[in-house]
Amino acid sequence: NVLAYAVLARIQGNRGRWGEAEDIHKKALMLDPNEPEALDNYRAMLSSVGRLKEALSVSQQARALEPLVPAYAIRVANYLQFNGQTAASIPILEAAPPNAAGGLIRNAYLAQAYAAEGRYAEAADTLLLISGVVSRQSRPR
């Protein structure tokens, strides 16, 4: 089962056995290269070992398979930022529901991107969304 392999790979990664983890991830993805959860587990391992360009690519694959899952979109945006593509992350994050993943991660990444692009007022308004001070409807665009 592809997900069983993905979980086993994650366990090996958590133990710091990165080579074994990667081998198991590859076995999982050979069984089903289109399993988003297996891809997401592989992305987590790649990120843990600093392979951020590969993590972005794998995140994009998972998002393409499950475009309506906000977590996958948010991860793509996060890895775009890690790879110096902050401006490209903004429309992805803006399209994600403000309360996706509890709102904290989406809004923190969006505020970070706005600030990196010099859009400080939008960054501040987005940070206020985290504390619930401003609703999305009242935030100027």
Backbone hydrogen bonds, N-H to C=O, Kabsch-Sander energy under -0.5 kcal/mol:
donor,donor_aa,acceptor,acceptor_aa,energy
5,Y,1,N,-2.0
6,A,2,V,-2.2
7,V,3,L,-2.4
8,L,4,A,-2.5
9,A,5,Y,-2.6
10,R,6,A,-2.0
11,I,7,V,-2.2
12,Q,8,L,-2.2
13,G,9,A,-2.4
14,N,10,R,-2.6
15,R,11,I,-1.2
16,G,13,G,-2.0
17,R,12,Q,-2.6
18,W,16,G,-1.3
21,A,17,R,-2.6
22,E,18,W,-2.6
23,D,19,G,-2.2
24,I,20,E,-2.4
25,H,21,A,-2.6
26,K,22,E,-2.6
27,K,23,D,-1.8
28,A,24,I,-2.5
29,L,25,H,-2.6
30,M,26,K,-1.5
31,L,27,K,-1.6
32,D,28,A,-1.7
35,E,32,D,-1.3
39,L,35,E,-2.3
40,D,36,P,-2.7
41,N,37,E,-2.2
42,Y,38,A,-2.1
43,R,39,L,-2.6
44,A,40,D,-2.1
45,M,41,N,-1.8
46,L,42,Y,-2.7
47,S,43,R,-2.5
48,S,44,A,-2.1
49,V,45,M,-1.4
50,G,47,S,-1.7
51,R,46,L,-2.7
52,L,50,G,-1.5
55,A,51,R,-2.1
56,L,52,L,-2.1
57,S,53,K,-2.0
58,V,54,E,-2.5
59,S,55,A,-2.4
60,Q,56,L,-2.4
61,Q,57,S,-1.7
62,A,58,V,-2.2
63,R,59,S,-2.4
64,A,60,Q,-2.3
65,L,61,Q,-1.7
66,E,62,A,-1.9
69,V,66,E,-1.8
72,Y,69,V,-0.9
73,A,69,V,-1.4
74,I,70,P,-2.9
75,R,71,A,-2.1
76,V,72,Y,-2.1
77,A,73,A,-2.3
78,N,74,I,-2.4
79,Y,75,R,-2.6
80,L,76,V,-2.2
81,Q,77,A,-2.1
82,F,78,N,-2.3
83,N,79,Y,-1.5
84,G,81,Q,-1.9
85,Q,80,L,-3.2
89,S,85,Q,-0.9
89,S,86,T,-1.1
90,I,86,T,-1.0
90,I,87,A,-0.6
92,I,88,A,-0.6
93,L,89,S,-2.3
94,E,90,I,-2.9
95,A,91,P,-1.6
96,A,92,I,-0.9
100,A,97,P,-2.3
102,G,99,N,-1.6
103,G,100,A,-2.3
105,I,101,A,-0.6
106,R,100,A,-0.6
107,N,103,G,-2.4
108,A,104,L,-2.5
109,Y,105,I,-2.7
110,L,106,R,-2.2
111,A,107,N,-2.7
112,Q,108,A,-2.3
113,A,109,Y,-2.2
114,Y,110,L,-2.8
115,A,111,A,-2.6
116,A,112,Q,-2.3
117,E,113,A,-1.6
118,G,115,A,-1.7
119,R,114,Y,-3.1
120,Y,118,G,-1.2
123,A,119,R,-1.9
124,A,120,Y,-2.6
125,D,121,A,-2.5
126,T,122,E,-2.3
127,L,123,A,-2.2
128,L,124,A,-1.8
129,L,125,D,-1.2
130,I,126,T,-0.9
131,S,127,L,-1.0
132,G,128,L,-0.5
132,G,129,L,-0.8
133,V,128,L,-2.0
134,V,128,L,-0.6
138,S,135,S,-0.6
139,R,135,S,-0.8
139,R,136,R,-0.7
